[in-house]
Amino acid sequence: MKVLLVPCGIGLGHASRCMSLARKLQEKGVEVAFASYGMGYEMLSKNKIFKTSKLPEMKFYGDDGELDIKYTVGRSMDLPFIFLKSMYYESKIVKDFKPDIVIADSHYSVPVTCKILGIPCIMVSNELTLNFSKIYPEDKKVQYIENGLERFIIEALNICNGIIVPDIKGSIEIPPKLKDNVFFTGPFLKKSPKLIPSKKELRDKFGFDHKERIVLVTVGGSEFGKKLLKLVYEASDMVECEQIIMVTGPQIQHDLIPDSSRIIKKKFLDDLMEWMKLSDVVISLAGHTTTMEIACLGIPNIIVPIKNHPEQIRNARNMEKFGISIVRGIKKISPQGFAKDINNMLHNNSLKIKIEASKKQEATKKQFSKYRGTEYAAEIIMKLAN
């Protein structure tokens, strides 16, 4: 059996979770290939595990932790041309690779391409509705484009053979037209939390002292994390820990953060979940893949969603419900406030609060342990392909 995976290339989250799915399919004897663009393509092509083809570029615009929806809309007037261009490249890749089924991750031209070519298609997505107009309720252009996009997305999803949501039930709104074709599988993880060594073993493995207080900061694969990294650095002298590990992502240069004896800078970590588990607190943007990894591990965390990014805002609210997260706005928090939040998580000496926090961590891990994301998704794919 052959499977073609086509993840959205904006950031690393879509490509990363599809890589986890590809490895699971490969274990089952499936031949896998990829097609993507942007940071997703760069990560997949550098990995060199699977053949990866390049698609036309799509992009969101913004800076300092804020998505500029109006500017992105203004720069997206050529979207129909890019859409058709992408379909042309997709059809060439499909005809060359001859897959039995195509899996798209939040890349909505693929179902149309597959429909034309008569190939089964499954969509992977953790967001089936758009909410940009809620941010700019008075802007008719944003509302007009959103309405058109939502209608198109629902129709594109409606022609898919199945829709896989890599999250737990109740996490997102399902349009009534699609509800009978949706599978909640739980997150696609690179490694089951049950198979990850203990915190003590991981600290031995990576050379950290067991008594050190460690804070991990990760900002994914886009430039939106620059503001968060700068904010943590400005707060670092006030944070009562021994080590701060900053994972900058491939698009952010290391020299953005000045050197410090307490700060360890990493561009990318393939075993990020292990680094999360050895840490005492994790600080992150609210990308779906990263928040799912944090939730599955039950690590105390501070989530900072990209401003004006509806999906990240929803992800952050979902994390808040689990009781192990603090959510902060990137434009509203000061270095002093950030340091206070981190220190409270690191050093809260109240036995009652510690016990309650431990219960919430265990409850969150138990909730996610009911799912077997990549395994279940692979079974669905193989069944629908046949």
Steps between C-alpha positions, in 0.01 A plus 500: 500500500614856424399812695575861406499751790448870421533714815454877519852646497439804723707439814612151600193360680314348204813342350614375841177317581484358145853369548377309808214357294737410213726303733202305632384423144853396408500254793194340337684451170356806324712696249477871590587821315448870585417826325507837678639855492653760732644387833318168471681419175836610645462275805381198301762532223786540751377194689554289185298206634224536241495633144371859519370715211462878513169684456433875438545724805219631721561735792356687800640844584568671831767584757570524874270212589204640306330371186407789268178369348421812297844505341484123437160543333639787291792286390273205418325641195699255286379205709284356215809492275713334772216254561489397133879490481509274805239269344717475186806397705293264717360322195851453355625354831197267527543376142871439562472331842166322435378488864206289611384790720604861568505653850479880513572687823319836488585539129164546331580481131586130540141364529408675173809361324421150628135526395604587145754214489269248667734439796370454859588791731498552876535839667687539831401820679456635851298801376189466282367855541648849462456790745699788350191723479461488880830686527399766245118508527475834316717404204272383220789385279622256768144375554443458126820300448438289811146412390627391159786299650275326752256394228785370288667316793176324594442392139861383468469301824166359387662327200766336720468132584560588865605783731747421778519737798826437693348609831254385765122510455337835566815697420363671186173599337383259226277647225175294485563406137823320596423339836442146363840489331725614788735277703655628826822301535689692767833672421767363268806468722855409401517276804244368747538675839506153659819419307687817595754444781449657845601857579799369698615277212465783248704738713772235524484451122537870416740587783281706735512488878189350665464801730518764226184697426460503122272714281449408133387761244392388151359715220450257209593570141389856427632848570203580725696369800762778499303716742453210744872412497596864564247523783636188673856628462404835656340309788784247537695686771186496717418131440610279789634203306837356401441442127281654229492297177387704198395315184497776239381316191682506164375846392635690803872573526678404823651846537150640567560379858826624660725233648452420868644238734147391596352488147541202268404580139375230264376554142303175477448190717372184333446350847320808638260294715796361696629853563152604611481212746836577662390863554304642794308760297438531125431834329359490149293661229165327451567289192282188499774237479705656782201551731395138445849378594499713815152379599587132446802538728307700760781756539416832677512767230448857392329537162530822297280490187587708194283812516210502250556131417158333558632143503776578752255689721267196500791263569602715797146500642483122468831467686373728775212258562744223594609697807877478442536809281525876544400694186651844444462761223827589330412872492376517859769336710821665622835328571429547872156338465643215299771433759237500776289241313800274441620527860154420633499181293854411606484576870145490630560354846137449597451126553129528420567674167772247416262211561227663290748570219616138507140377476435724198817377327402137550140566389622667181740214420223246569259682267748493213615143568159374380603587145764339276518771235744383233401132532128574465560747213714245314223240536241744361726588205567138408133409530381789281778440246374145456 
